[in-house]
Amino acid sequence: MGIIIWLIVGGIVGWLASLIMRTDAQQGIVLNVVVGIVGAFIGGLAIGPLLGAPSINSGDITIMSFIVSLIGAVILLAIVNLFRRGRVR
């Protein structure tokens, strides 16, 4: 049951990040889940220690872990946009 919740929350995080970065029309459900999970990993490494909160990958799904994962997903999409288009949207 934990992996299903992890995929659902990862999809929501990826979808919200794609709305923030205005790439929602280019992404599907699977890519939203991937962006959410990889973004949570990045957020857990880069943002988590600064805020003192884990990401959704740690198993604890709280508001702070959701925010850390969302920030990580936005960072991931900004990096992808930088390499694809040469600029951050």
Contact map, one row per residue, 1 for C-alpha under 8 A:
11111000000000000000000000000000000000000000000000000000000000000000000000000000000000000
11111100000000000000000000000000000000000000000000000000001000000000000000000000000000000
11111110000000000000000000000000000000000000000000000000000000000000000000000000000000000
11111111000000000000000000000000000000000000000000000000000000000000000000000000000000000
11111111100000000000000000000000000000000000000000000000000000000000000000000000000000000
01111111110000000000000000000000000000000000000000000001101000000000000000000000000000000
00111111111000000000000000000000100010000000000000000000000000000000000000000000000000000
00011111111100000000000000000000100000000000000000000000000000000000000000000000000000000
00001111111110000000000000000000000100000000000000000001000000000000000000000000000000000
00000111111111000000000000000001111110010000000000000001000000000000000000000000000000000
00000011111111100000000000001101111110000000000000000000000000000000000000000000000000000
00000001111111110000000000000001100100000000000000000000000000000000000000000000000000000
00000000111111111000000000000001101100000000000000000000000000000100110010000000000000000
00000000011111111100000000000011111110100000000000000000000000000000010010000000000000000
00000000001111111110000100000001100100000000000000000000000000000000000000000000000000000
00000000000111111111000000000000000000000000000000000000000000000000010000000000000000000
00000000000011111111100000000000000100000000000000000000000000000000011011001000000000000
00000000000001111111111100100001000000000000000000000000000000000000000001001000000000000
00000000000000111111111100000000000000000000000000000000000000000000000000000000000000000
00000000000000011111111000000000000000000000000000000000000000000000000001000000000000000
00000000000000001111111100000000000000000000000000000000000000000000000001001100000000001
00000000000000000111111110000000000000000000000000000000000000000000000000000000000000001
00000000000000000111111111100000000000000000000000000000000000000000000000000000000000000
00000000000000100110111111110000000000000000000000000000000000000000000000000000000000000
00000000000000000000011111110000000000000000000000000000000000000000000000000000000000000
00000000000000000000001111110000000000000000000000000000000000000000000000000000000000000
00000000000000000100001111111111000000000000000000000000000000000000000000000000000000000
00000000000000000000000111111111000000000000000000000000000000000000000000000000000000000
00000000001000000000000000111111100000000000000000000000000000000000000000000000000000000
00000000001000000000000000111111110000000000000000000000000000000000000000000000000000000
00000000000001000000000000111111111000000000000000000000000000000000000000000000000000000
00000000011111100100000000111111111100000000000000000000000000000000000000000000000000000
00000011011111100000000000001111111110000000000000000000000000000000000000000000000000000
00000000011001000000000000000111111111000000000000000000000000000000000000000000000000000
00000000011011000000000000000011111111100000000000000000000000000000000010011000000000000
00000000111111101000000000000001111111110000000000000000000000000000110010000000000000000
00000010011001000000000000000000111111111000000000000000100000000000100010000000000000000
00000000000000000000000000000000011111111100000000000000000000000000000110010000000000000
00000000000001000000000000000000001111111110000000000000000000000000111111110000000000000
00000000010000000000000000000000000111111111000000000011100000000001110110000000000000000
00000000000000000000000000000000000011111111100000000010100000000000100100000000000000000
00000000000000000000000000000000000001111111111000000000000000000000100110010000000000000
00000000000000000000000000000000000000111111111100000010000000000001111110000000000000000
00000000000000000000000000000000000000011111111110001110100000000001100100000000000000000
00000000000000000000000000000000000000001111111110000000000000000000000000000000000000000
00000000000000000000000000000000000000000111111111000000000000000000000100000000000000000
00000000000000000000000000000000000000000111111111100000000000000001001100000000000000000
00000000000000000000000000000000000000000011111111111110000000000001000000000000000000000
00000000000000000000000000000000000000000001111111111100000000000000000000000000000000000
00000000000000000000000000000000000000000000011111111000000000000000000000000000000000000
00000000000000000000000000000000000000000000001111111000000000000000000000000000000000000
00000000000000000000000000000000000000000000000111111100000000000000000000000000000000000
00000000000000000000000000000000000000000001000111111110000000011001000000000000000000000
00000000000000000000000000000000000000000001000110011111110100011001000000000000000000000
00000000000000000000000000000000000000011011000100001111111110011101100000000000000000000
00000100110000000000000000000000000000010000000000000111111111001100100000000000000000000
00000100000000000000000000000000000010011001000000000111111100000000000000000000000000000
00000000000000000000000000000000000000000000000000000111111100000000000000000000000000000
01000100000000000000000000000000000000000000000000000011111110000000000000000000000000000
00000000000000000000000000000000000000000000000000000111111111001000000000000000000000000
00000000000000000000000000000000000000000000000000000011001111101100000000000000000000000
00000000000000000000000000000000000000000000000000000001000111111100000000000000000000000
00000000000000000000000000000000000000000000000000000000000011111110000000000000000000000
00000000000000000000000000000000000000000000000000001110000001111111000000000000000000000
00000000000000000000000000000000000000000000000000001111000111111111100000000000000000000
00000000000010000000000000000000000000000000000000000011000011111111110000000000000000000
00000000000000000000000000000000000000000000000000000000000000111111111000000000000000000
00000000000000000000000000000000000000010011001100001110000000011111111100000000000000000
00000000000010000000000000000000000110111111000000000011000000001111111110000000000000000
00000000000011011000000000000000000100110010000000000000000000000111111111000000000000000
00000000000000001000000000000000000000100010001000000000000000000011111111100000000000000
00000000000000000000000000000000000001111111011000000000000000000001111111110000000000000
00000000000011001000000000000000001111110110000000000000000000000000111111111000000000000
00000000000000001101100000000000000000100000000000000000000000000000011111111100000000000
00000000000000000000000000000000000000100000000000000000000000000000001111111110000000000
00000000000000000000000000000000001001100100000000000000000000000000000111111111000000000
00000000000000001100100000000000001000000000000000000000000000000000000011111111100000000
00000000000000000000100000000000000000000000000000000000000000000000000001111111110000011
00000000000000000000000000000000000000000000000000000000000000000000000000111111111000010
00000000000000000000000000000000000000000000000000000000000000000000000000011111111100000
00000000000000000000000000000000000000000000000000000000000000000000000000001111111111111
00000000000000000000000000000000000000000000000000000000000000000000000000000111111111110
00000000000000000000000000000000000000000000000000000000000000000000000000000011111111100
00000000000000000000000000000000000000000000000000000000000000000000000000000001111111100
00000000000000000000000000000000000000000000000000000000000000000000000000000000111111110
00000000000000000000000000000000000000000000000000000000000000000000000000000000111111110
00000000000000000000000000000000000000000000000000000000000000000000000000000000111111111
00000000000000000000000000000000000000000000000000000000000000000000000000000110110011111
00000000000000000000110000000000000000000000000000000000000000000000000000000100100000111
